[in-house]
């Protein structure tokens, strides 16, 4: 596969995964029991942390594929 095509495919997959993770982080709970009051979330979502970790994983996967050779 051409390097440009591989980089484009990888970027598309990483972007798709990132958007799914962000959507899951902000989505309401799947099941809500009537009469049960939910408290505040246990921890706030660290958006910068998620983005940094995603960046690291993308860089490592690109290195493993040999894109930087």
Secondary structure as GFF3:
##gff-version 3
##sequence-region A 1 69
A	DSSP	alpha_helix	3	26	.	.	.	ID=ss1
A	DSSP	alpha_helix	47	65	.	.	.	ID=ss2
###
